[in-house]
Amino acid sequence: MDYKKVPLLQTLNDEELEYFKKEASIRKFKKGDIIFKTGDHPQKMYILYSGFIKIYLDLSDGREQILYIYKKYEFVGGLNVIHQEDYLYNSQALKDSTIIEIDRPIFNILFLNNKEALKVMLNQSYKRIRKSEELVYRLNEINADLKIGKLLISLIKDYGKVNDDKTILLNLSINRQELAAFSGLSRETISRKLNYMEDEGVIKLLPRGNILIKKPGKLLPDDH
C-alpha cells in the first residue's frame, strides 16, 4: 500500500508517516457492507484507499437519498471527529473497497494541529458543499430527462474514464435503485429513461451497474 498517494497523508513527515503506518487499521469492505450508520458516534476517520462508498440518508417515506459518492483517496469523518457530533447519515460500500481507519487519538496527534492537513480537509469540505448545491439544483428540476442527464454529467465529471474513441466509462457499479436515490426519481422512471437513452444510442448499459456514455453531448434534451 502506497500511503504517499493519499493527499491527506502527504502532509505528514517521514517520522509521522511511519507512526501512522503502525497505528492505522486497514479494513476490507464487501459491496453492500455498512461502514457507519446515522446516530453512530464518530470515533474514527475513514480514508478510502480503493473502491467507492456512498453517503446517504434514510428518508421518512422509506426512500433513500444519496448525498455523495466517494472515490479513492477521499475521506469522511474528520470534522465529525473534531466536533464529536454523531453521524447524520449512513455510509455503505458501492463495491469491494479498502478503507484506512484512523482512531480519534491518532487523528488528534497527527492531524488536529497540522495546518496542511486541515487545509486538505477544508478543500474537500468545499467540494462537498458544491456537490450539495448541485444536488439541490438537480432535485428541484421538474423534468425527468434533465434530472437523469444532469446526474450522469455530474458522475462523468467526478468518476468518468475517457476511452480512446471518446466514449466515457462510468465504472461505479451503481444500480438503478441507487441512481434513483441520487436523482430524486423513482426506479421505474430511471429504468425507462435509461432504456430509452440506450435505444437512442446515447448510452450502453453494461453488466454490474456500469454505464458507457457513447454520446456525452446528447445527455441533455435538445431544447435545453
QUIURRA-V408316 format. One record per backbone hydrogen bond with DSSP energy under -0.5 kcal/mol. NH is the residue of the N-H (numbers start at 1). CO is the residue of the C=O. If there is no record, write none. Layout:
# QUIURRA-V408316
NH,CO ; NH,CO
This chain:
# QUIURRA-V408316
3,1 ; 5,2 ; 6,3 ; 7,5 ; 9,6 ; 10,6 ; 10,7 ; 11,8 ; 12,9 ; 17,13 ; 18,14 ; 19,15 ; 20,16 ; 21,17 ; 22,18 ; 23,19 ; 24,20 ; 25,101 ; 27,25 ; 27,99 ; 29,97 ; 32,93 ; 33,30 ; 35,91 ; 36,91 ; 39,87 ; 40,37 ; 43,41 ; 45,102 ; 46,76 ; 47,100 ; 48,46 ; 48,74 ; 49,47 ; 49,98 ; 50,98 ; 53,70 ; 54,92 ; 55,68 ; 56,90 ; 57,65 ; 59,57 ; 59,63 ; 62,59 ; 65,57 ; 66,64 ; 66,181 ; 67,55 ; 68,55 ; 70,53 ; 73,48 ; 74,71 ; 76,46 ; 81,77 ; 82,78 ; 83,79 ; 84,80 ; 85,80 ; 87,40 ; 90,56 ; 91,36 ; 92,54 ; 93,33 ; 94,52 ; 95,52 ; 97,29 ; 98,50 ; 99,27 ; 100,47 ; 101,25 ; 101,99 ; 102,45 ; 103,101 ; 104,43 ; 107,103 ; 108,104 ; 109,105 ; 110,106 ; 111,107 ; 112,107 ; 114,111 ; 115,113 ; 118,114 ; 119,115 ; 120,116 ; 121,117 ; 122,118 ; 123,119 ; 124,120 ; 125,121 ; 126,122 ; 127,123 ; 128,124 ; 129,125 ; 130,126 ; 131,127 ; 132,128 ; 133,129 ; 134,130 ; 135,131 ; 136,132 ; 137,133 ; 138,134 ; 139,135 ; 140,136 ; 141,137 ; 141,138 ; 147,143 ; 148,144 ; 149,145 ; 150,146 ; 151,147 ; 152,148 ; 153,149 ; 154,150 ; 155,151 ; 156,152 ; 157,153 ; 158,154 ; 159,155 ; 160,156 ; 161,169 ; 162,160 ; 163,167 ; 166,163 ; 168,213 ; 169,161 ; 170,168 ; 170,211 ; 171,159 ; 171,169 ; 172,170 ; 174,209 ; 175,173 ; 179,175 ; 180,176 ; 181,177 ; 182,178 ; 183,179 ; 184,180 ; 185,180 ; 190,186 ; 191,187 ; 192,188 ; 193,189 ; 194,190 ; 195,191 ; 196,192 ; 197,193 ; 198,194 ; 199,195 ; 200,196 ; 201,198 ; 202,197 ; 203,197 ; 204,212 ; 206,204 ; 206,210 ; 209,206 ; 210,207 ; 211,170 ; 212,204 ; 213,168 ; 213,211 ; 214,202 ; 214,212 ; 215,202 ; 218,215 ; 219,216 ; 224,221
